[in-house]
Amino acid sequence: QPPLSILQYSDSRSLCEVCAHCHRFCGSLGSALRRCLEAAGSDRLEDFVDDPQVLTELEAAEWQLRGRVSCEHGCGAVFCSSECAEAGKREGWHRILCAELSPEKRQVWKCFKLYAARHHEQFVAAAQVIAEIICLVKYSGVELFEAMAYFSRFMKMSWLNMVCLPSKSMCEAGPSRGKLAEMAKGRRERRLQVMLASLELLVTILWDEEWSELLTLDYYSNLVGQFSLSNVWVQIEHPLSDSLKEQMKDAEFSRRFKPLLSACRAAAKQVKAQANGEERAEEEQSEPGEERGNKGKQLASEEESAASKGTPDDDLWQLPRFEGSALYPCVALSNHSCRPNFTMRYADGCLADMVALRDVAAGEELNLAYVSPNLELPERVATLWRNWGFVCTCKKCQDEVMIRAVQSSESVAGSSAGGYPTDLPAGIKLSPAGVAAAMSAREEKAAAEKRALLAAEEGPDSSDDEDADNSEDDDSSESDASTEEEYEGGVDAARNSPFSGPFGPTGVPNSVKSIEAAMAEMMAAMAEDEAG
């Protein structure tokens, strides 16, 4: 599946070139190495080889991917062929944001991209989608609102409201009072200023009365928010990396080009480090915890930097890869599971393949892991809740919660009675849910035996029985009154009390109480970590 929208991160774009139309890698090995040195402002290729004539080998047919055609208007876009360059003039965002613009408005578009790189790169993705919509309406006869709905039909909310607050999900409604409300208001106002400035530049470029419904703050902010919630981080290795690594086994080739490749690798690391440093400086100037939409890119850079400290020599021959953010309907429409049945694989051209991880039955829902299933339960729960606003209830999470509840009961009880049953028939093994049920049954049985023993010790006494009856009546009336008061909300109250029914308590097993307590402790620990 091709992407509905794709944005190559600015540092990746400075290190490797992909076609603005078909998203495939462009150029040759020579142009890829030259790109790295130019991005870091370093020396020429000729300065790192003994004989400049050997550089012609890097342009040989075996090192050629495709052609490289620069945009004739100087917008910075490159194409892999003249056919793609002509297609870019006829269709898509490039026609609207470059080919048909006046020279003055092209300068404004450059300013827009620089501003987005400084504040939030998804502004560029939103501008490109808006340009795609304009192109569809003007030249393909598509209705405006139909095109707008087609590109904004996925999970979304206004980016203005997706502020990061301690102990709050980004998808959660902001507090209405208190210090957190003041913090949320300040961060939203800052985002509003940033977004209005970018929208003003975009309106300067594209304004026409026909697009008044399209160039609104509401639609623009919802597009950016949609990208934050529904896009996926895409990484594609350079197609020539494997061939280069194999060729470096040749001693003569290695002798001639190893200094050049070392210099290119150092230049790529410098560009990554510079991009990381600028982002961290911006974060220090902004409010603590403010989400900037580049988390995936930052993690990639940090991981690469950490890996390079002890990098084996083979990694020297890895050319810079493509890194970006893309919107694929097959991903955006898939629900999460910590036991997914498919994953994504990306190929040259940013085409996405859905790859089954196991046999999938007919009619079975396809689920994708939004976060790594290898993370510990608290980290998975915290990340999903913080970024997407839900608590996962898949079978893996339920089983792990049950196991934690059982282990907690074992430590409290201090005996095998609170843990896994030891008197089961040979060959029988209980699931975590079965263990919890067995624990509950044993606790209820022990309580019943205790009540029977107390009743036998007290003996039959009519006066006592009468008092007991009166006491039970009083307790019953008090219980009914408290139940009425607590559950007069009916179904609404039940939604906030997951272990009670809509008409009152249903007799909660102790095992379930343990699970509830474990979840409460986990959420409290998450809140303390964020507050700290």
C-alpha positions as CSV (number, residue, x, y, z in Angstrom):
1,Q,0.0,0.0,0.0
2,P,1.4,3.4,-0.9
3,P,1.2,6.2,1.8
4,L,-1.7,8.6,1.8
5,S,0.7,11.2,3.2
6,I,4.5,11.0,3.8
7,L,7.0,13.4,5.3
8,Q,10.8,12.8,5.2
9,Y,12.4,14.2,8.3
10,S,14.7,17.2,7.6
11,D,17.9,15.6,8.8
12,S,17.2,12.5,6.8
13,R,16.4,14.6,3.7
14,S,19.8,16.4,4.0
15,L,21.6,13.0,4.0
16,C,19.7,10.9,1.5
17,E,17.6,11.8,-1.5
18,V,14.3,10.2,-2.5
19,C,12.0,11.1,-5.4
20,A,9.4,13.6,-4.4
21,H,6.8,11.8,-6.6
22,C,7.4,8.0,-6.2
23,H,9.5,8.1,-3.0
24,R,12.3,5.8,-4.4
25,F,16.0,6.4,-3.7
26,C,17.7,8.5,-6.4
27,G,21.2,8.8,-7.8
28,S,24.3,6.7,-7.4
29,L,26.8,5.7,-4.8
30,G,28.9,8.7,-5.7
31,S,26.0,11.1,-5.3
32,A,25.0,9.5,-2.0
33,L,28.5,10.0,-0.5
34,R,28.7,13.5,-1.8
35,R,25.3,14.3,-0.2
36,C,26.7,13.4,3.2
37,L,29.7,15.6,2.9
38,E,27.7,18.6,1.6
39,A,25.2,18.3,4.4
40,A,28.0,18.6,7.0
41,G,29.7,21.4,5.1
42,S,32.8,19.1,4.7
43,D,35.4,18.8,2.0
44,R,35.0,17.4,-1.5
45,L,35.1,13.7,-2.4
46,E,38.4,14.3,-4.2
47,D,40.1,15.2,-0.9
48,F,39.7,11.7,0.5
49,V,41.1,9.6,-2.3
50,D,44.7,9.3,-3.6
51,D,43.7,9.5,-7.3
52,P,40.5,11.5,-8.1
53,Q,40.1,9.3,-11.2
54,V,39.0,6.4,-9.1
55,L,35.8,8.3,-8.2
56,T,34.4,7.4,-11.7
57,E,34.0,3.8,-10.3
58,L,31.3,5.1,-7.9
59,E,29.3,6.2,-11.0
60,A,29.5,2.8,-12.7
61,A,26.4,1.0,-13.7
62,E,26.5,-1.4,-10.7
63,W,26.4,1.7,-8.4
64,Q,23.5,3.4,-10.2
65,L,20.0,3.4,-8.8
66,R,18.1,5.8,-10.9
67,G,18.5,9.2,-12.3
68,R,18.5,12.4,-10.4
69,V,16.5,15.4,-11.7
70,S,16.3,18.5,-9.5
71,C,13.2,20.7,-9.5
72,E,13.7,23.4,-12.1
73,H,12.2,26.0,-9.8
74,G,14.7,25.4,-7.1
75,C,12.3,24.3,-4.3
76,G,14.7,21.5,-3.2
77,A,12.6,18.6,-4.5
78,V,14.4,15.9,-6.6
79,F,13.0,13.3,-8.9
80,C,14.3,9.9,-10.0
81,S,13.5,10.5,-13.7
82,S,12.1,13.1,-16.1
83,E,8.8,11.2,-16.1
84,C,8.4,11.7,-12.4
85,A,9.5,15.3,-12.8
86,E,6.8,15.9,-15.4
87,A,4.2,14.1,-13.2
88,G,5.2,16.4,-10.3
89,K,4.2,19.4,-12.5
90,R,0.8,17.8,-13.4
91,E,-0.4,16.4,-10.2
92,G,-0.1,16.3,-6.4
93,W,1.1,18.8,-3.9
94,H,4.2,19.8,-5.9
95,R,2.1,21.3,-8.7
96,I,0.2,23.5,-6.2
97,L,3.1,24.4,-3.9
98,C,5.8,24.9,-6.5
99,A,5.1,24.6,-10.2
100,E,2.1,27.0,-10.2
101,L,3.4,29.5,-7.7
102,S,4.9,32.8,-8.5
103,P,8.6,33.4,-7.5
104,E,7.5,35.5,-4.6
105,K,5.2,32.8,-3.2
106,R,7.9,30.1,-3.7
107,Q,10.0,32.2,-1.3
108,V,7.1,32.2,1.2
109,W,6.9,28.4,0.8
110,K,10.6,28.1,1.7
111,C,10.0,30.2,4.8
112,F,7.1,28.0,5.7
113,K,9.3,24.9,5.6
114,L,12.0,26.6,7.7
115,Y,9.5,27.6,10.2
116,A,8.1,24.1,10.4
117,A,11.5,22.6,10.8
118,R,12.0,25.0,13.7
119,H,8.7,24.3,15.5
120,H,6.8,21.2,14.2
121,E,7.6,19.3,11.0
122,Q,4.1,17.9,10.6
123,F,3.0,21.4,9.5
124,V,4.7,20.6,6.2
125,A,2.7,17.3,6.0
126,A,-0.5,19.1,6.6
127,A,0.3,21.8,4.0
128,Q,1.1,19.0,1.4
129,V,-2.3,17.3,2.2
130,I,-4.1,20.6,1.8
131,A,-2.3,21.1,-1.6
132,E,-3.3,17.6,-2.6
133,I,-6.9,18.4,-1.9
134,I,-6.8,21.6,-3.9
135,C,-5.2,19.7,-6.8
136,L,-7.9,17.0,-6.7
137,V,-10.7,19.6,-6.7
138,K,-9.2,21.8,-9.4
139,Y,-8.0,19.2,-11.9
140,S,-9.9,15.9,-11.1
141,G,-13.4,17.2,-10.4
142,V,-13.6,15.9,-6.8
143,E,-15.9,17.6,-4.4
144,L,-14.1,19.7,-1.8
145,F,-15.8,18.2,1.3
146,E,-15.4,14.7,-0.1
147,A,-11.7,15.2,-0.6
148,M,-11.4,16.8,2.9
149,A,-13.2,13.9,4.5
150,Y,-11.0,11.3,2.6
151,F,-7.8,12.7,4.1
152,S,-9.1,13.3,7.6
153,R,-11.1,10.1,8.3
154,F,-8.7,8.6,10.9
155,M,-8.3,9.0,14.6
156,K,-7.6,12.6,15.3
157,M,-8.1,15.6,17.7
158,S,-6.9,19.1,17.5
159,W,-3.2,19.4,18.0
160,L,-3.8,22.5,20.1
161,N,-5.4,20.4,22.8
162,M,-2.8,17.6,22.7
163,V,-0.7,19.2,25.4
164,C,1.5,17.0,27.7
165,L,0.7,17.4,31.4
166,P,1.8,15.4,34.4
167,S,-0.4,12.4,35.1
168,K,-2.6,13.2,32.1
169,S,-3.1,11.6,28.7
170,M,-2.5,13.8,25.6
171,C,-6.0,12.6,24.4
172,E,-7.7,13.5,27.7
173,A,-9.8,16.6,28.2
174,G,-7.8,19.2,30.0
175,P,-8.4,20.1,33.6
176,S,-10.8,23.0,34.3
177,R,-9.3,24.4,37.4
178,G,-6.1,24.3,39.5
179,K,-2.5,24.6,38.6
180,L,-2.7,22.0,35.9
181,A,-5.5,24.0,34.2
182,E,-3.2,27.1,34.3
183,M,-0.3,25.0,32.8
184,A,-2.6,23.6,30.1
185,K,-3.9,27.0,29.2
186,G,-0.3,28.4,28.9
187,R,0.9,25.6,26.7
188,R,-2.2,25.7,24.5
189,E,-1.8,29.5,24.0
190,R,1.8,28.9,22.9
191,R,0.8,26.2,20.5
192,L,-1.9,28.5,19.1
193,Q,0.6,31.2,18.4
194,V,2.9,28.8,16.6
195,M,0.1,27.3,14.6
196,L,-1.5,30.6,13.6
197,A,1.9,31.9,12.4
198,S,2.3,28.8,10.1
199,L,-1.3,29.0,8.9
200,E,-0.8,32.6,8.0
201,L,2.1,31.7,5.8
202,L,0.1,28.9,4.2
203,V,-2.9,31.2,3.6
204,T,-0.5,33.7,1.9
205,I,0.6,31.0,-0.5
206,L,-2.8,29.4,-1.3
207,W,-5.6,31.8,-0.5
208,D,-8.6,31.9,-2.7
209,E,-12.3,32.3,-1.7
210,E,-12.9,28.8,-3.0
211,W,-10.6,27.3,-0.3
212,S,-12.0,29.3,2.7
213,E,-13.4,26.1,4.3
214,L,-10.1,24.3,3.8
215,L,-7.7,26.9,5.1
216,T,-9.3,27.1,8.6
217,L,-7.6,26.7,11.9
218,D,-9.9,23.9,12.9
219,Y,-9.2,21.7,9.8
220,Y,-5.5,22.5,9.9
221,S,-5.1,21.7,13.6
222,N,-7.1,18.5,13.2
223,L,-4.9,17.3,10.4
224,V,-1.7,17.9,12.4
225,G,-3.3,16.1,15.4
226,Q,-4.3,13.2,13.2
227,F,-0.7,12.8,12.0
228,S,0.5,12.7,15.7
229,L,-2.0,9.9,16.5
230,S,-2.3,7.9,13.3
231,N,1.1,8.2,11.5
232,V,3.8,5.6,11.7
233,W,7.5,6.0,11.8
234,V,9.1,4.7,8.6
235,Q,12.7,3.6,8.2
236,I,14.1,2.2,5.0
237,E,17.7,1.1,4.5
238,H,19.6,2.5,1.5
239,P,19.4,-0.1,-1.4
240,L,23.2,0.2,-2.0
241,S,24.3,-0.5,1.6
242,D,24.4,-4.3,1.2
243,S,26.3,-4.2,-2.1
244,L,28.8,-1.7,-0.6
245,K,29.4,-3.9,2.4
246,E,30.0,-6.9,0.1
247,Q,32.4,-4.9,-2.1
248,M,34.4,-3.8,0.9
249,K,35.6,-7.4,1.3
250,D,37.8,-6.7,-1.8
251,A,41.1,-5.5,-0.3
252,E,42.0,-3.1,-3.2
253,F,38.5,-1.5,-3.2
254,S,38.7,-1.1,0.6
255,R,42.2,0.5,0.4
256,R,41.0,3.1,-2.1
257,F,37.7,4.1,-0.6
258,K,37.9,3.4,3.2
259,P,39.1,7.0,4.0
260,L,36.3,8.5,2.0
261,L,33.6,6.2,3.6
262,S,35.0,7.1,7.1
263,A,34.7,10.8,6.3
264,C,31.1,10.4,5.1
265,R,30.2,8.4,8.1
266,A,31.6,11.1,10.4
267,A,29.7,13.8,8.4
268,A,26.4,11.9,8.8
269,K,27.0,11.6,12.6
270,Q,27.7,15.3,12.7
271,V,24.4,16.2,10.9
272,K,22.5,13.9,13.3
273,A,24.1,15.3,16.4
274,Q,23.5,18.9,15.2
275,A,19.8,18.1,14.6
276,N,19.5,16.5,18.0
277,G,21.2,19.4,19.7
278,E,18.9,22.0,18.1
279,E,15.8,20.0,19.1
280,R,17.1,19.7,22.7
281,A,17.8,23.5,22.8
282,E,14.2,24.2,21.6
283,E,12.8,21.8,24.2
284,E,14.7,23.7,27.0
285,Q,13.2,26.9,25.8
286,S,9.7,25.5,25.6
287,E,7.6,24.3,28.5
288,P,8.8,21.0,30.2
289,G,7.1,18.0,28.7
290,E,5.8,19.7,25.6
291,E,5.3,17.2,22.8
292,R,7.0,18.3,19.6
293,G,6.0,15.5,17.3
294,N,9.6,14.3,16.7
295,K,9.9,11.6,19.3
296,G,10.5,8.8,16.9
297,K,13.2,10.8,15.1
298,Q,14.9,11.6,18.4
299,L,14.8,8.0,19.5
300,A,16.3,7.0,16.2
301,S,19.2,9.5,16.5
302,E,19.9,8.5,20.1
303,E,19.9,4.9,19.3
304,E,22.2,5.4,16.4
305,S,24.6,7.5,18.5
306,A,24.6,4.9,21.3
307,A,25.2,2.1,18.8
308,S,28.0,4.0,17.1
309,K,30.1,4.2,20.3
310,G,31.0,0.5,20.0
311,T,30.2,0.1,16.3
312,P,31.7,-2.9,14.5
313,D,33.7,-2.0,11.4
314,D,30.9,-3.5,9.2
315,D,28.6,-0.6,10.1
316,L,30.9,1.8,8.4
317,W,29.4,0.7,5.1
318,Q,25.8,1.5,6.0
319,L,24.7,4.5,3.9
320,P,22.2,6.9,5.6
321,R,18.7,5.4,5.6
322,F,15.3,7.1,4.9
323,E,13.5,8.2,8.0
324,G,10.1,9.8,8.0
325,S,6.5,9.8,9.1
326,A,3.7,8.4,6.9
327,L,0.0,7.8,7.0
328,Y,-1.1,4.4,5.8
329,P,-4.8,3.5,6.0
330,C,-4.0,-0.1,6.8
331,V,-2.1,1.1,9.9
332,A,-4.3,4.0,10.9
333,L,-7.5,1.8,10.8
334,S,-6.0,-1.1,12.8
335,N,-6.5,-1.5,16.6
336,H,-3.8,-2.2,19.0
337,S,-2.9,-5.5,20.7
338,C,0.2,-6.5,22.7
339,R,-0.1,-9.9,20.8
340,P,-0.5,-8.6,17.3
341,N,-1.3,-10.9,14.4
342,F,0.5,-8.7,11.8
343,T,3.3,-6.2,11.4
344,M,4.5,-3.8,8.7
345,R,7.4,-4.0,6.3
346,Y,8.5,-1.1,4.2
347,A,10.2,-1.2,0.8
348,D,11.9,1.2,-1.5
349,G,9.2,3.6,-2.6
350,C,7.8,3.7,0.9
351,L,5.4,0.9,0.0
352,A,4.0,-0.9,3.0
353,D,3.4,-4.6,3.2
354,M,1.2,-6.2,5.9
355,V,3.0,-9.3,7.1
356,A,1.2,-12.0,9.2
357,L,3.0,-13.0,12.3
358,R,0.9,-16.2,12.7
359,D,-2.0,-18.0,11.0
360,V,-5.0,-15.6,10.9
361,A,-8.5,-17.2,10.8
362,A,-11.2,-15.9,8.5
363,G,-13.1,-13.1,10.1
364,E,-10.4,-12.5,12.8
365,E,-9.7,-8.8,13.5
366,L,-6.2,-7.7,12.3
367,N,-4.3,-6.0,15.2
368,L,-1.1,-4.1,15.2
369,A,1.2,-3.3,18.1
370,Y,1.4,0.5,18.7
371,V,4.3,-0.1,21.1
372,S,6.8,-2.9,21.4
373,P,5.2,-6.0,22.9
374,N,8.6,-6.7,24.6
375,L,8.2,-3.8,27.0
376,E,7.2,-4.4,30.6
377,L,3.5,-4.1,31.4
378,P,3.7,-0.8,33.3
379,E,5.7,0.8,30.4
380,R,3.2,-0.5,27.8
381,V,0.2,0.7,29.8
382,A,1.8,4.1,30.5
383,T,2.8,4.7,26.9
384,L,-0.5,3.7,25.4
385,W,-2.5,5.7,27.9
386,R,-0.2,8.8,27.6
387,N,-0.1,8.9,23.8
388,W,-3.5,7.4,22.7
389,G,-5.7,7.7,25.8
390,F,-6.7,4.1,26.4
391,V,-5.7,1.2,28.7
392,C,-5.0,-2.0,26.8
393,T,-7.2,-4.9,27.8
394,C,-5.8,-7.5,25.4
395,K,-5.2,-11.1,26.6
396,K,-1.5,-10.6,27.2
397,C,-2.1,-7.6,29.5
398,Q,-5.0,-9.3,31.3
399,D,-2.8,-12.4,32.0
400,E,0.1,-10.2,33.2
401,V,-2.2,-8.3,35.5
402,M,-3.6,-11.6,36.9
403,I,-0.1,-12.9,37.5
404,R,0.8,-9.7,39.4
405,A,-2.3,-10.1,41.5
406,V,-1.5,-13.7,42.3
407,Q,2.1,-12.8,43.2
408,S,0.8,-10.0,45.4
409,S,-1.6,-12.3,47.2
410,E,1.2,-14.8,47.7
411,S,3.3,-12.2,49.4
412,V,0.4,-11.0,51.6
413,A,-0.8,-14.4,52.6
414,G,2.7,-15.8,53.1
415,S,1.5,-19.4,52.4
416,S,0.6,-21.6,49.5
417,A,-3.1,-21.1,50.2
418,G,-2.9,-17.6,48.6
419,G,-0.9,-18.8,45.6
420,Y,-1.1,-21.5,43.0
421,P,-3.1,-24.5,44.1
422,T,-0.9,-27.5,45.1
423,D,-3.6,-30.1,45.2
424,L,-4.7,-30.3,41.6
425,P,-4.9,-33.6,39.7
426,A,-1.7,-34.6,37.8
427,G,-1.4,-32.9,34.4
428,I,-3.8,-30.1,35.3
429,K,-2.5,-26.5,35.0
430,L,-4.6,-23.4,35.6
431,S,-4.4,-20.1,33.7
432,P,-3.8,-16.9,35.6
433,A,-7.6,-16.3,35.5
434,G,-8.1,-19.9,36.9
435,V,-5.7,-19.3,39.7
436,A,-7.5,-16.1,40.6
437,A,-10.8,-18.0,40.6
438,A,-9.4,-20.8,42.8
439,M,-8.0,-18.3,45.2
440,S,-11.4,-16.6,45.5
441,A,-13.2,-19.9,46.0
442,R,-10.8,-20.9,48.8
443,E,-11.2,-17.5,50.5
444,E,-15.0,-17.7,50.4
445,K,-14.9,-21.3,51.7
446,A,-12.6,-20.4,54.6
447,A,-14.9,-17.4,55.5
448,A,-18.0,-19.7,55.5
449,E,-16.3,-22.2,57.7
450,K,-15.3,-19.4,60.1
451,R,-18.9,-18.1,60.3
452,A,-20.2,-21.6,60.9
453,L,-17.7,-22.1,63.7
454,L,-18.6,-18.9,65.4
455,A,-22.3,-19.7,65.2
456,A,-21.7,-23.1,66.8
457,E,-19.7,-21.6,69.7
458,E,-22.5,-19.0,70.4
459,G,-25.2,-21.7,70.6
460,P,-29.0,-21.2,70.1
461,D,-30.3,-18.2,72.1
462,S,-33.7,-16.7,71.2
463,S,-33.0,-13.3,72.6
464,D,-29.7,-13.1,70.8
465,D,-31.3,-14.3,67.6
466,E,-34.0,-11.5,68.0
467,D,-31.3,-8.9,68.6
468,A,-29.4,-10.3,65.7
469,D,-32.4,-10.1,63.5
470,N,-33.0,-6.5,64.5
471,S,-29.3,-5.7,63.9
472,E,-29.5,-7.3,60.5
473,D,-32.6,-5.3,59.7
474,D,-30.8,-2.1,60.7
475,D,-27.7,-3.1,58.8
476,S,-29.8,-3.9,55.8
477,S,-31.6,-0.6,55.9
478,E,-28.3,1.3,56.2
479,S,-26.8,-0.7,53.4
480,D,-29.8,-0.1,51.2
481,A,-29.6,3.7,51.9
482,S,-25.9,3.8,51.1
483,T,-26.4,1.7,48.0
484,E,-29.2,4.0,46.8
485,E,-27.0,7.1,47.5
486,E,-23.9,5.6,45.8
487,Y,-25.6,4.1,42.8
488,E,-28.4,6.4,42.0
489,G,-26.4,7.2,38.8
490,G,-27.3,3.8,37.5
491,V,-25.4,2.8,34.4
492,D,-23.3,6.0,34.5
493,A,-22.0,5.1,37.9
494,A,-21.3,1.5,36.8
495,R,-19.0,2.8,34.1
496,N,-16.8,4.5,36.7
497,S,-16.9,1.4,39.0
498,P,-15.9,-1.4,36.7
499,F,-16.3,-4.1,39.3
500,S,-19.9,-3.2,40.3
501,G,-23.1,-3.6,38.4
502,P,-25.5,-0.8,37.4
503,F,-27.9,-1.6,40.3
504,G,-25.4,-2.0,43.1
505,P,-22.4,-4.1,44.2
506,T,-22.4,-7.6,42.9
507,G,-20.2,-9.3,45.5
508,V,-16.7,-8.6,44.3
509,P,-14.3,-11.6,44.7
510,N,-11.1,-10.9,46.7
511,S,-9.0,-11.8,43.7
512,V,-10.7,-9.1,41.6
513,K,-10.1,-6.6,44.5
514,S,-6.4,-7.6,44.4
515,I,-6.3,-6.9,40.6
516,E,-8.0,-3.5,41.2
517,A,-5.5,-2.6,43.9
518,A,-2.6,-3.7,41.7
519,M,-3.9,-1.5,38.8
520,A,-4.4,1.4,41.3
521,E,-0.8,1.1,42.6
522,M,0.5,0.9,39.0
523,M,-1.3,4.1,38.0
524,A,-0.2,5.9,41.2
525,A,3.4,4.9,40.5
526,M,3.1,6.2,36.9
527,A,1.7,9.5,38.3
528,E,4.6,9.8,40.8
529,D,7.1,9.2,38.0
530,E,5.6,11.9,35.8
531,A,5.3,14.3,38.7
532,G,9.0,13.7,39.6
